[in-house]
């Protein structure tokens, strides 16, 4: 071995070790991250990462490459089981992320100059169409879905009226700050009457849908779901597209393949099958526990004087809690300095304009129990109010040390 190779290997090992040691000493409350179980991760196939499996349309057997005779059955099973779990007639796993899945939907369904309605940043919208519009080559007209900031919910009546008057090509619902389910049925009826496609971005709540804590969007009238597979769904990073009918998915496929994705990273597919199996056994319990922990933590923080976004429905019915904190950027930095990982968000003016987003999906997966919620809330409160307290990092590490075992999976059982 050359000295250069040995030096590179040592540097990589040291960098990875530093990262892993650091993350083990933190509490991860980032609302968009999660961890795979060992049961699922063992089927994340590095060998398949060397291979190509390109195909056109929805026929996974219409392969461009040879050498796929056994891979096709894996992909067929993954798609069939995804359709069953999400009440879909068609599914596609080729998008490399939820963002790519959403971009494919917009590019495949819209013509230049079409109108798209989507939630704006203050409502937690991912702003897929707005971001594509910044690319100059894609010409779209983008307007906001009406949102009631005080109720932290889509304004259903105003949205229906806007759909009827403006007749958009596409309506995108779904949020990075999802607190409560969005009532879809009346909006879906308005979309059907105006020949508008209704797309649900379920990236943050896919696991809650699969676990029965949020309604099935396709049952309530959405035409398409796009999502990532690694947030509340606990799988490998990637994207998924689900359609009410084959035709709904077929219309967007030319933009997906070959427009945005050719090689769709086959190493994810066996892990997705294992994930779907895991979810059939543990998904409802995990989703129910996640929501219960979020509600309890929000209530505990309120009791300690930390205000949350709170409506007549409560503070949350998802994995997410939104804190109304002055100078959110500085507060997030204070939390990270003691080992608590979160993120800033923009909020509606009715909710103070800015805040901190917490998510309990990963700490729940790692064993957070209801009898520890008050302790966690006190640590967060102290970190926000007394950030120079030298005992805080050790308190965070001690709490995190109790969350090192994966739950809601076969190996834990």
C-alpha positions as CSV (number, residue, x, y, z in Angstrom):
1,X,0.0,0.0,0.0
2,X,1.2,3.5,-0.7
3,X,1.6,6.1,2.0
4,X,-1.0,8.3,0.2
5,X,-3.6,5.5,0.3
6,X,-2.9,4.8,4.0
7,X,-3.1,8.5,4.8
8,X,-6.4,8.9,3.0
9,X,-7.9,5.9,4.7
10,X,-6.8,7.1,8.1
11,X,-8.2,10.6,7.5
12,X,-11.6,9.2,6.3
13,X,-11.9,6.9,9.3
14,X,-11.0,9.7,11.7
15,X,-13.6,12.1,10.1
16,X,-16.3,9.5,10.2
17,X,-15.5,8.6,13.8
18,X,-15.6,12.3,14.8
19,X,-19.0,12.6,13.2
20,X,-20.4,9.4,14.7
21,X,-19.1,10.3,18.2
22,X,-20.6,13.8,18.0
23,X,-24.0,12.6,16.8
24,X,-24.2,10.0,19.6
25,X,-23.7,12.8,22.1
26,X,-26.6,14.8,20.7
27,X,-30.4,14.7,20.8
28,X,-31.7,14.8,17.2
29,X,-35.0,16.7,17.1
30,X,-34.6,17.7,13.4
31,X,-38.1,17.0,12.0
32,X,-37.0,15.7,8.6
33,X,-34.5,13.0,9.7
34,X,-34.8,9.4,10.9
35,X,-32.9,6.1,11.1
36,X,-33.4,2.8,9.5
37,X,-33.5,-0.3,11.6
38,X,-30.8,-2.9,11.3
39,X,-33.4,-5.2,9.8
40,X,-34.0,-2.8,7.0
41,X,-30.5,-1.5,6.6
42,X,-29.1,-5.0,6.0
43,X,-31.0,-5.1,2.7
44,X,-29.5,-1.8,1.5
45,X,-27.5,-3.6,-1.2
46,X,-24.1,-2.1,-2.1
47,X,-23.8,-4.7,-4.9
48,X,-27.0,-3.4,-6.6
49,X,-25.5,0.1,-6.3
50,X,-23.1,-1.0,-9.1
51,X,-26.0,-1.9,-11.5
52,X,-28.4,-0.2,-13.9
53,X,-32.1,-1.1,-14.2
54,X,-33.5,1.6,-16.5
55,X,-37.0,1.0,-17.8
56,X,-39.7,3.1,-19.5
57,X,-43.3,3.7,-18.4
58,X,-44.7,1.6,-15.6
59,X,-43.5,-1.8,-16.9
60,X,-40.5,-2.8,-14.8
61,X,-39.8,-5.6,-17.2
62,X,-39.2,-3.2,-20.2
63,X,-35.5,-3.0,-19.2
64,X,-32.9,-1.2,-21.2
65,X,-30.1,-3.2,-19.6
66,X,-29.5,-6.9,-19.5
67,X,-28.5,-8.7,-16.2
68,X,-31.8,-7.7,-14.5
69,X,-33.7,-11.0,-14.6
70,X,-33.8,-11.3,-10.8
71,X,-34.0,-7.6,-10.0
72,X,-37.3,-7.1,-11.8
73,X,-39.1,-9.3,-9.3
74,X,-37.7,-7.2,-6.4
75,X,-39.0,-4.0,-8.0
76,X,-42.4,-5.5,-8.8
77,X,-42.9,-6.6,-5.2
78,X,-41.8,-3.3,-3.8
79,X,-44.2,-1.4,-6.0
80,X,-47.1,-3.8,-5.3
81,X,-46.7,-3.6,-1.6
82,X,-46.4,0.2,-1.7
83,X,-49.7,0.4,-3.7
84,X,-51.4,-1.8,-1.1
85,X,-50.2,0.2,1.9
86,X,-51.1,3.6,0.4
87,X,-54.3,2.5,-1.5
88,X,-52.8,3.4,-4.8
89,X,-53.3,1.8,-8.3
90,X,-49.8,2.7,-9.4
91,X,-46.5,3.5,-7.8
92,X,-43.0,4.5,-8.9
93,X,-39.7,4.4,-6.9
94,X,-37.3,5.9,-9.4
95,X,-37.3,9.4,-8.0
96,X,-34.1,9.8,-6.0
97,X,-35.9,12.1,-3.4
98,X,-39.2,13.6,-2.6
99,X,-38.0,16.8,-4.3
100,X,-37.2,15.0,-7.5
101,X,-40.6,13.3,-7.4
102,X,-42.4,16.6,-7.0
103,X,-40.3,18.2,-9.8
104,X,-41.2,15.3,-12.1
105,X,-44.9,15.8,-11.3
106,X,-44.7,19.5,-12.1
107,X,-42.6,19.1,-15.3
108,X,-44.7,16.2,-16.5
109,X,-48.2,17.7,-15.8
110,X,-47.7,21.4,-16.7
111,X,-47.1,23.3,-19.9
112,X,-45.1,26.5,-20.1
113,X,-47.2,29.3,-18.6
114,X,-49.5,27.1,-16.6
115,X,-50.8,28.2,-13.2
116,X,-49.8,26.2,-10.1
117,X,-51.1,26.8,-6.6
118,X,-48.9,25.8,-3.7
119,X,-48.4,26.7,0.0
120,X,-46.0,29.5,0.6
121,X,-43.0,29.5,2.9
122,X,-44.8,30.9,5.9
123,X,-47.4,28.1,5.6
124,X,-44.5,25.5,5.5
125,X,-44.8,24.8,1.8
126,X,-41.9,23.1,0.1
127,X,-42.4,25.5,-2.8
128,X,-41.6,23.0,-5.5
129,X,-43.1,25.1,-8.4
130,X,-41.5,28.3,-7.2
131,X,-38.1,26.7,-7.0
132,X,-38.4,25.2,-10.5
133,X,-39.5,28.6,-11.8
134,X,-36.2,30.1,-10.5
135,X,-34.5,27.9,-13.1
136,X,-35.6,30.2,-15.9
137,X,-36.0,27.5,-18.5
138,X,-39.3,26.4,-16.7
139,X,-41.9,29.1,-17.1
140,X,-44.7,28.8,-14.6
141,X,-47.2,31.1,-13.0
142,X,-47.2,30.3,-9.2
143,X,-49.7,31.6,-6.7
144,X,-50.2,30.7,-3.0
145,X,-52.8,28.4,-1.6
146,X,-54.9,30.5,0.8
147,X,-53.8,29.7,4.4
148,X,-55.3,30.6,7.7
149,X,-52.3,31.4,9.9
150,X,-54.3,31.6,13.1
151,X,-55.8,28.1,12.6
152,X,-52.6,26.9,11.0
153,X,-54.6,25.2,8.3
154,X,-55.4,25.6,4.6
155,X,-58.4,28.0,4.2
156,X,-60.7,25.5,2.5
157,X,-63.4,27.9,1.4
158,X,-61.0,30.4,0.0
159,X,-59.0,27.7,-1.7
160,X,-62.0,26.2,-3.4
161,X,-63.1,29.7,-4.6
162,X,-59.6,30.3,-6.0
163,X,-59.5,27.0,-7.8
164,X,-62.9,27.7,-9.4
165,X,-61.9,31.3,-10.4
166,X,-58.3,30.7,-11.4
167,X,-58.6,27.2,-12.8
168,X,-55.0,26.1,-12.2
169,X,-53.4,23.2,-13.9
170,X,-52.0,21.9,-10.6
171,X,-52.7,22.3,-6.9
172,X,-49.9,21.2,-4.5
173,X,-50.8,20.7,-0.8
174,X,-48.5,19.4,1.9
175,X,-46.1,21.1,4.2
176,X,-42.7,20.9,5.9
177,X,-44.5,22.2,9.0
178,X,-47.4,19.7,9.0
179,X,-49.3,19.9,12.3
180,X,-52.8,18.8,11.4
181,X,-54.3,16.8,8.5
182,X,-55.6,18.9,5.6
183,X,-59.3,18.2,4.8
184,X,-59.0,17.2,1.1
185,X,-62.4,16.1,0.0
186,X,-64.0,19.4,-0.9
187,X,-60.8,20.7,-2.5
188,X,-60.6,17.5,-4.5
189,X,-64.1,18.0,-5.7
190,X,-63.3,21.5,-6.9
191,X,-60.2,20.2,-8.6
192,X,-62.2,17.5,-10.4
193,X,-64.7,20.0,-11.7
194,X,-62.0,22.3,-13.1
195,X,-59.8,19.4,-14.5
196,X,-57.1,20.4,-12.0
197,X,-54.6,17.8,-10.7
198,X,-54.4,17.6,-6.9
199,X,-51.0,16.6,-5.7
200,X,-50.2,15.8,-2.0
201,X,-46.6,16.3,-0.9
202,X,-46.5,13.8,1.9
203,X,-42.8,13.8,2.5
204,X,-43.1,14.7,6.2
205,X,-46.1,12.6,7.1
206,X,-45.7,9.4,4.9
207,X,-45.1,7.3,7.9
208,X,-48.1,8.8,9.8
209,X,-50.3,8.0,6.8
210,X,-49.0,4.5,6.6
211,X,-49.5,4.2,10.4
212,X,-53.1,5.4,10.3
213,X,-52.6,8.7,12.1
214,X,-53.2,10.8,9.0
215,X,-55.9,10.0,6.4
216,X,-55.0,8.3,3.1
217,X,-54.8,11.2,0.6
218,X,-55.8,9.1,-2.4
219,X,-58.9,7.9,-0.6
220,X,-59.9,11.5,0.0
221,X,-59.6,12.5,-3.7
222,X,-55.9,13.5,-4.3
223,X,-54.7,12.3,-7.8
224,X,-51.0,11.9,-6.8
225,X,-48.8,11.6,-3.7
226,X,-45.1,12.4,-3.9
227,X,-42.9,11.8,-0.8
228,X,-39.5,11.0,0.5
229,X,-39.1,7.6,2.1
230,X,-36.9,8.4,5.1
231,X,-38.6,10.9,7.4
232,X,-41.5,9.5,9.4
233,X,-41.3,6.4,7.2
234,X,-37.9,5.4,8.5
235,X,-36.5,4.0,5.3
236,X,-33.5,4.7,3.0
237,X,-33.3,8.1,1.5
238,X,-35.2,8.2,-1.8
239,X,-38.5,9.2,-3.4
240,X,-41.8,7.6,-4.1
241,X,-44.7,8.5,-6.4
242,X,-48.2,7.1,-5.8
243,X,-51.2,7.5,-8.1
244,X,-54.9,7.1,-7.7
245,X,-54.9,5.6,-11.2
246,X,-52.3,4.3,-13.7
247,X,-53.1,7.3,-15.9
248,X,-52.3,9.8,-13.1
249,X,-48.8,8.4,-12.9
250,X,-48.3,7.8,-16.6
251,X,-48.8,11.5,-17.4
252,X,-45.8,12.6,-15.4
253,X,-43.4,9.7,-16.3
254,X,-41.8,11.3,-19.3
255,X,-40.4,14.0,-17.1
256,X,-39.2,11.5,-14.5
257,X,-37.6,9.1,-16.9
258,X,-35.5,9.9,-18.8
259,X,-35.9,13.6,-18.0
260,X,-34.7,13.7,-14.4
261,X,-33.6,10.1,-13.6
262,X,-32.1,7.3,-15.6
263,X,-30.2,5.1,-13.1
264,X,-32.6,5.1,-10.1
265,X,-30.1,3.6,-7.5
266,X,-31.3,0.0,-7.2
267,X,-29.6,-0.5,-3.9
268,X,-32.7,1.0,-2.2
269,X,-35.2,-1.4,-3.5
270,X,-34.6,-4.5,-1.3
271,X,-34.5,-2.2,1.8
272,X,-37.9,-0.7,0.7
273,X,-39.4,-4.2,0.7
274,X,-38.1,-4.9,4.2
275,X,-39.4,-1.5,5.3
276,X,-42.9,-2.2,4.0
277,X,-42.8,-5.5,5.9
278,X,-41.6,-3.9,9.0
279,X,-44.4,-1.3,8.7
280,X,-47.1,-3.8,8.4
281,X,-46.1,-5.1,11.9
282,X,-45.0,-2.0,13.7
283,X,-46.1,1.0,11.7
284,X,-49.4,1.8,13.5
285,X,-47.8,1.5,17.0
286,X,-44.8,3.7,15.9
287,X,-47.0,6.4,14.3
288,X,-49.3,6.4,17.3
289,X,-46.5,6.7,19.8
290,X,-44.8,9.4,17.7
291,X,-47.9,11.6,17.7
292,X,-48.5,11.0,21.4
293,X,-44.9,12.0,22.3
294,X,-45.2,15.2,20.2
295,X,-48.4,16.2,21.9
296,X,-47.0,15.5,25.3
297,X,-43.8,17.4,24.6
298,X,-45.6,20.4,23.3
299,X,-47.8,20.5,26.3
300,X,-44.9,20.2,28.7
301,X,-43.0,23.0,27.0
302,X,-46.0,25.2,27.2
303,X,-46.3,24.5,30.9
304,X,-42.6,25.7,31.3
305,X,-43.4,28.9,29.5
306,X,-42.2,28.1,26.0
307,X,-45.0,29.1,23.6
308,X,-45.9,26.8,20.8
309,X,-48.0,27.3,17.7
310,X,-51.3,26.2,19.1
311,X,-54.9,26.2,17.7
312,X,-58.3,24.9,18.6
313,X,-56.9,21.5,17.5
314,X,-54.1,21.7,20.0
315,X,-50.4,22.1,19.3
316,X,-49.9,19.2,16.9
317,X,-51.3,15.9,15.6
318,X,-48.0,15.0,13.8
319,X,-44.4,14.5,14.7
320,X,-43.8,18.2,14.5
321,X,-43.8,20.9,17.2
322,X,-43.4,24.6,16.3
323,X,-42.0,26.9,19.0
324,X,-42.6,30.6,18.9
325,X,-39.2,31.9,19.9
326,X,-37.7,35.4,19.5
327,X,-34.5,35.4,17.4
328,X,-35.0,31.8,16.3
329,X,-31.6,31.5,14.5
330,X,-29.7,32.4,17.7
331,X,-31.9,30.0,19.7
332,X,-31.2,27.1,17.3
333,X,-27.5,27.8,17.7
334,X,-27.8,27.8,21.5
335,X,-29.6,24.5,21.4
336,X,-26.9,23.0,19.1
337,X,-24.1,24.2,21.4
338,X,-25.5,22.0,24.2
339,X,-26.2,19.1,21.8
340,X,-29.9,19.5,20.8
341,X,-30.4,19.6,17.0
342,X,-33.3,21.5,15.6
343,X,-34.0,24.0,12.8
344,X,-35.5,27.4,12.2
345,X,-38.8,28.0,10.3
346,X,-40.7,30.9,9.0
347,X,-44.2,31.2,10.5
348,X,-47.3,33.1,9.5
349,X,-47.5,36.7,11.0
350,X,-50.4,35.5,13.2
351,X,-47.9,33.1,14.8
352,X,-45.0,35.5,15.3
353,X,-43.3,35.2,11.9
354,X,-40.4,32.9,13.0
355,X,-39.8,30.0,15.2
356,X,-38.1,26.6,15.8
357,X,-39.2,23.3,14.4
358,X,-38.9,20.2,16.5
359,X,-39.6,16.6,15.5
360,X,-39.8,13.6,17.8
361,X,-39.9,10.9,15.1
362,X,-36.2,9.8,15.6
363,X,-36.1,10.0,19.4
364,X,-39.3,8.0,19.5
365,X,-37.8,5.4,17.2
366,X,-34.9,5.2,19.6
367,X,-37.1,4.5,22.6
368,X,-38.4,7.8,24.0
369,X,-41.1,6.9,26.5
370,X,-43.9,9.1,27.9
371,X,-42.5,9.1,31.4
372,X,-39.3,10.9,30.1
373,X,-41.2,13.7,28.2
374,X,-41.1,16.2,31.2
375,X,-37.4,15.7,31.6
376,X,-36.8,16.4,27.9
377,X,-38.9,19.5,28.0
378,X,-37.0,20.8,31.0
379,X,-33.7,20.3,29.2
380,X,-35.0,22.2,26.1
381,X,-36.3,25.0,28.3
382,X,-33.1,25.3,30.2
383,X,-31.1,25.3,27.0
384,X,-33.2,28.2,25.7
385,X,-33.3,30.2,28.9
386,X,-29.9,29.4,30.4
387,X,-27.6,28.6,27.5
388,X,-24.4,29.2,29.4
389,X,-25.2,26.6,32.1
390,X,-22.2,24.3,31.9
391,X,-24.1,21.3,33.1
392,X,-26.4,21.3,30.0
393,X,-24.2,19.3,27.6
394,X,-23.7,16.5,30.1
395,X,-27.5,16.4,30.8
396,X,-28.1,16.2,27.1
397,X,-25.6,13.4,26.7
398,X,-27.0,11.5,29.7
399,X,-30.5,11.7,28.3
400,X,-29.3,10.7,24.9
401,X,-27.4,7.7,26.3
402,X,-30.8,6.2,27.2
403,X,-31.9,6.4,23.6
404,X,-29.5,4.1,21.9
405,X,-31.7,1.1,21.1
406,X,-33.9,0.9,18.0
407,X,-37.6,0.2,18.7
408,X,-40.6,-0.7,16.6
409,X,-38.6,-3.4,14.6
410,X,-38.1,-7.1,14.6
411,X,-34.7,-7.1,16.1
412,X,-35.9,-5.1,19.2
413,X,-38.7,-7.6,19.7
